[in-house]
Amino acid sequence: MADVLVIGAGLTGSLVALELAQRGAEVELLDPGQGDAATALSYGGVPWWAGASGPMNELMASAPAAWRQLEQRHGPLGWSPCSLRLHWSDADPEPAALAEPAAETDRAVGDPASAAGGSAVLEQTLAGVEALARRHLGADQVERLAPSPAFGGRRMLRLEYGRVDSCRLALTLPLALERAGVRRRRGRCGPLQAGALPARQVVLAAGAGCRALWPALPDRLRVSWAGVLRFEAGPLSREWLSGSASFGPNDILMPLLAQRQALEQRADQLQRPEWIVDAGLAPWGEGLLLGQSSLIRPGSCCGAPPEAPPLELELRQALGRIDPRLGQLAASFVQLPVSFCSSGPPLVGPVAGAPGLWLFAGLSGPFALAPALAVLLAEAISGERRALERLPGASTQPSSSWG
Ligand SMILES: Cc1cc2nc3c(=O)[nH]c(=O)nc-3n(C[C@H](O)[C@H](O)[C@H](O)COP(=O)(O)OP(=O)(O)OC[C@H]3O[C@@H](n4cnc5c(N)ncnc54)[C@H](O)[C@@H]3O)c2cc1C
């Protein structure tokens, strides 16, 4: 029997497995390997300067160094510095969520009546992002760009950023795990029972699958269904990325008024399913990932994937406002469940009432936070008391050390 069983081989499970193996533990990593990890279709953006509350601010700022160190130890994992382009237009409407596709067709996004209110929100958001970024970045790393015809006349803010190419990560992580001596096993774990865990130490790192394994997790651990257009490879990805004015082939594009985070923060108040679309793109191997839809249902269970056509249509329309070619791309719409916390810090630490059971889930900005949190979690599992005290915890109440 392995010293530690890690359940889930996405970003969180793989990174903690690597850290545990590095510390000499025998580690088994269990995952069905059916391609349903959110990690594999992520933009992989690392907003290291964006700040977080309490001690996580420091962990977030250390993300570029943490990824460089991981690559020194395990070989290339897809990390690179890049630029983030936040796009907007003065005519953008105020962000609003949409109801469940099948239930209602009212749409607030794009409604000209709400456009007037949108400009104040735009200005406020723009000033806030610039102020935040300037705390960490030099003057030449935060730049407002002139409107470009290549982006439908939209305006843009360019910011230094970092990213992990999730396509490359999916190819290189299995090799890194193998070299580190982590035993990988294909399979889906069933519900766990206190006192009868399948290993002395077990880490729940199954993303949206965590609650099915241990239902008594805090209510604030929630699931959203993310939808993204996956464009495998083709002339447009190279042509568009290199030919669009001042857009680098490694850059990420996101709306300034991205709506996903606001919807996640409202998750506990939802009376009915709500969804939003954010028009962006990120390079993904030789291809592109385009846009992101997010649908959240009331309650904490994951449920089935939502009906895809209305989400895909809305996403394509939003992309088409940037460049009509993007909206029409022969890309496949894929949906994946993603775990997040509706409030408080992420859930990382021992699970109350189940000795030997640990949770690693609900991270906001996981590509920035997971490398540092994986180190702390591995240290705590190895018995280091100081690391245990620095973890945010897996209980219902945010632990006081994480303010
Ligand atoms: C389109 C998109 C864009 C994103 N952009 C960003 C970004 O720019 N920056 C950022 O930080 N984050 C981003 N995210 C979010 C981020 O990708 C995810 O939050 C993160 O990858 C989740 O990692 P995870 O390890 O917790 O879960 P997952 O990657 O979902 O992995 C969980 C694994 O557990 C397995 N599993 C589930 N149940 C079981 C079981 N019972 N037994 C065994 N295995 C099980 C699953 O099969 C899966 O392989 C984005 C997500 C999407 C979809």
The ligand as an ORCA input file, in Angstrom:
! r2SCAN-3c Opt
* xyz 0 1
  C     -11.899     27.382    -20.098
  C     -11.213     27.476    -18.745
  C     -10.301     28.502    -18.524
  C      -9.646     28.584    -17.289
  N      -8.716     29.565    -17.113
  C      -7.995     29.595    -15.981
  C      -6.908     30.491    -15.840
  O      -6.620     31.292    -16.724
  N      -6.192     30.474    -14.667
  C      -6.489     29.595    -13.650
  O      -5.812     29.617    -12.625
  N      -7.528     28.731    -13.754
  C      -8.259     28.693    -14.899
  N      -9.283     27.789    -15.027
  C      -9.639     26.954    -13.874
  C      -8.660     25.812    -13.698
  O      -8.332     25.242    -14.937
  C      -9.248     24.730    -12.788
  O      -9.809     25.298    -11.633
  C      -8.158     23.774    -12.345
  O      -7.461     23.274    -13.451
  C      -8.799     22.627    -11.553
  O      -7.799     21.704    -11.207
  P      -8.190     20.485    -10.265
  O      -6.990     19.641    -10.151
  O      -8.798     21.008     -9.004
  O      -9.391     19.746    -11.017
  P      -9.440     18.984    -12.426
  O      -8.448     19.517    -13.379
  O     -10.877     18.984    -12.824
  O      -8.982     17.514    -12.071
  C      -9.763     16.664    -11.270
  C      -9.477     15.226    -11.689
  O     -10.097     14.361    -10.723
  C     -10.654     13.275    -11.410
  N     -11.704     12.672    -10.593
  C     -12.951     13.151    -10.322
  N     -13.623     12.281     -9.564
  C     -12.796     11.237     -9.335
  C     -12.930     10.007     -8.620
  N     -14.058      9.687     -7.975
  N     -11.879      9.148     -8.594
  C     -10.708      9.448     -9.250
  N     -10.538     10.606     -9.932
  C     -11.568     11.482     -9.975
  C     -11.187     13.876    -12.694
  O     -11.344     12.856    -13.685
  C     -10.074     14.859    -13.042
  O      -9.099     14.231    -13.862
  C      -9.947     27.663    -16.258
  C     -10.854     26.627    -16.491
  C     -11.471     26.514    -17.725
  C     -12.405     25.363    -17.957
*
